[in-house]
Amino acid sequence: MDTTDILIVGGGAVGCTLATGLLQSTGHSVTLVDANALQQDHLSTPGFDARVIALARRTVEALSEMGVDLSNTAWPATPIEHIVVSDRGFLGKTHLHASEHQLDSFGQVVSIQALGAQVLPKAQPRFALVDEVTVISATQTKDSVVVTLSNGKQICTQLLVLADGGRSPVSGALGFSRTQHDYGQTAIITNIQMSQPHNNWAHERFTEHGPLALLPFATAVGNDDSGAGYSVVWTLPHDTAENTLVWNESEFAKQLQQAIGYRHGHIVKVGERHAYPLSLQQTDDCVRHRTVVVGNGAQALHPIAGQGFNLGLRDVMDLVSALKAQTDPGAFSVLNHYRQQRAADKAATIQLTDGLVTVFSNHHWPLVVGRNLGLLAMDYCDGLAKQFVRQTTGFGPATRPLQN
């Protein structure tokens, strides 16, 4: 039977970032298990249809502390320097500029694939990568957790971390329970190229069906990039979203153009479309005996304001911090301290995203008036804008400071 101090299940961006952070900041041995062929998959290059993620400013700084340089990759990240928030069909609008908040950017938009290649740990004696296998079962004992893999091998670990997005049946078998609230919406994800350059503007437009986000994104490398590429998150009711998947490219572009308007010119090219039903999912208690759930497995949020992935990365940051200088990473006192550290940030971020969905995904007149007054007030009140920027960039009052 193999042994390791910490076993991470899930080799996505969250799991890989956790592994890298632990190897850099602790002396523990780390094993990463994933169902995919990570040793080959991370070498491929993203293209026009790459799935992307918006990294908040605090996330970018934390990754930089780990030695991840998002600008020095084969597919560099695109900074968000300006944001416009608007309410379709109404006057409410807010403009935010990073320079006015003493920032060079609010965050970075990066291909998930490119990020994964950056945060996958390099080969070293304390790290083991076990890919193309799944976890069949996990048995908790007083001092360890014994995990059985699909290839028949077993691994004994002091701490088991589930970073697999809640897809594994192991979490349920270990006693983790999960609640879910369906928003009645589906997110259509695609990349587009417009006729006008993005100039590092991001646009969050609220409609009666839900938010529509445009994130500036490099759809090609170097001089081949048009500078007019966007990643689109278009939120629609379930039945309407299903229809968008069968529209031809011309019809889809026509309907999307009507939704976003002509602020960015006209749509030149549309990429592949992907649909994701939206719900608020939370694991009721993310810590059990020698086991912890992080990332989307701990909480999956509505994409409004782009908070979900960044909240999951803050799980990683705080877990790394909690495990520094700990001889037994799975001890109850260690994990209980981590649980307490994460509570306020989780609650504040979930409340923010859930509240925005409730307030902005409708045309009920009292809410329309209130939200438009709020958007206008934030455009003219530095205090309100500063508070919103701090929360969405990952530096809200409930968020713990970075610790080296």
Secondary structure, 3 states (H helix, E strand, C coil): CEEEEEEEECCCHHHHHHHHHHHHHCCCCEEEEECCCHHHHCCCCCCCCCCEEEEEHHHHHHHHHCCCCCCCCCCCCEEECEEEEEECCCCCEEEEEHHHHCCCCCEEEEEHHHHHHHHCCCCCCCEEEEECCCEEEEEECCCCEEEEECCCCEEEEEEEEECCCCCCCHHHHCCCCEEEEEEEEEEEEEEEEECCCCCCEEEEEEECCEEEEEEECCCCCHHHCCCCEEEEEEEEEHHHHHHHHHCCHHHHHHHHHHHHCCCCCCEEEECCCEEEEEEEEEECCCEECCEEECHHHCEECCCHHHCHHHHHHHHHHHHHHHHCCCCCCCCHHHHHHHHHHHHHHHHHHHHHHHHHHHHHCCCCHHHHHHHHHHHHHHHHCHHHHHHHHHHHCCCCCCCCCCCC
